[in-house]
Amino acid sequence: MRVSVLGLGYVGCVSAACLASMGHEVIGVDVNQVKVDLVNGGKAPVVEERIGELIAEVVRTGALRATDDVREAVMGSEVTLVCVGTPSEPNGSLCTTYLERVTEQIGAAVAERGGRQTVVFRSTMLPGTCLNLLVPILEKYTGGTAGVDFGVAVNPEFLREGTSVRDFFDPPKTVIGELDPASGDVVAALYDDLPGEVFRVPVPAAEAIKYADNAFHGLKIGFANELGAVCQALGVDSHQVMDVFVADRKLNISPAYLRPGFAFGGSCLPKDLRSLVHAAHRADVSVPILAHVLPSNSDHLQRAVDLVERTGKRRVGLFGLSFKPGTDDLRESPLVELAERLFGKGYDLRIHDSNVSLSRLIGANREYIETRLPHLAQLLADSVDEVLEHAEVCLVGTRDPAVLAALPHGEGPLLIDLIRLPDAETRRTETGYMGLAW
């Protein structure tokens, strides 16, 4: 294909050179004339492994050239990749100035060129930026309709500086946020010969995926460094600890615990986090990430309370109470905490959990509930129907088959889903359904 790449920084330069080496005819664009001259001279404007030889080769064969003229590049291509910077503003917000400016230029050129152009945004931008800001600019300047007269897609990059050429040719994944299938087809064809799984998703999801990746990478680094500092203070070899930690592919380095749901609880996680943070403070080690895990968990639980408050209803039902399905363990159960907060705010609450019977609770389990929720006996309902008949709004915190089978569709109490029900996708279109974090 004939491809224009706007912005010759790390992402644009690597994308342009690699696409040219795959057989595409590429025009690179940058406002910096020095970068344009370097590329046209067969030299890389960035320092990066393999990029120098790659640019020299594709420029020599005529597969890549550069210009400072956006109009010329767009007129001479059928696909335009936007790789301009999106730096932070002083207040931390995303700067979209360069994106807006280049999108205006693209739109004007597309209007003049005629025919279907596919505009592919590789710049990192927050969800909603493409559809709410950039697509309207394109439609204004082209006079056409996105997805009909021209294509639009978001194609985030996952290139690491230092290994970006390697990452381009062996990507962890290819993500295509497509406005319409035809736009997605064009982007998929660009990377036809590359390995790795391809995900074709809505445009806002593609924008969010890049942030999910980078936030998690930062979190992992911060976690490892904080844990290392605590280990050092306690006289433990942190690398030995982390060697064992990363070897666990079932729970640690895996999809486990990475699905949005309700708050965590139980007899282990809260207790052990508190102990670790306390040990760090005693050793004068600052651990802001670890110290904020429990407050973050508490804030997430509060989101459920806030959803109830927004309904304006007073009669509330809660399905599920134990820490884990199939048990009667109530110790530090987030559902007990949720019930306590609702009851404390004066809500008329009924609870059903088929595994929880006050008469069967013994030992630490009974002591915990008598301390945290002494009125449990008057709140517990014997059946699912009893809760549904009482409640104006129901919180679902269990996957008990009897509960799932009885939940109404469209009629009856409002549903607040804490666990992402199996039919959540269908229910999302119903006015009486609210997901906690989806």
Secondary structure, 3 states (H helix, E strand, C coil): CEEEEECCCHHHHHHHHHHHHCCCEEEEECCCHHHHHHHHCCCCCCCCCCHHHHHHHHHHCCCEEEECCHHHHHHCCCEEEECCCCCECCCCCECCHHHHHHHHHHHHHHHHHCCCCEEEECCCCCCCHHHHHHHHHHHHHHCCCECCCEEEEECCCCCCCCCHHHHHHCCCCEEEEECCHHHHHHHHHHCCCCCCCEEEECHHHHHHHHHHHHHHHHHHHHHHHHHHHHHHHCCCCHHHHHHHHHHCCCCCCCCCCCCCCCCCCCCCHHHHHHHHHHHHHHCCCCCHHHHCHHHHHHHHHHHHHHHHHHHCCCEEEEECCCCCCCCCCCCCCHHHHHHHHHHHCCCEEEEECCCCCHHHCCHHHHHHHHHHCCCHHHHECCCHHHHHHHCCEEEECCCCHHHHHHCCCCCCCEEEECCCCCCHHHHCCCCCEEECCC
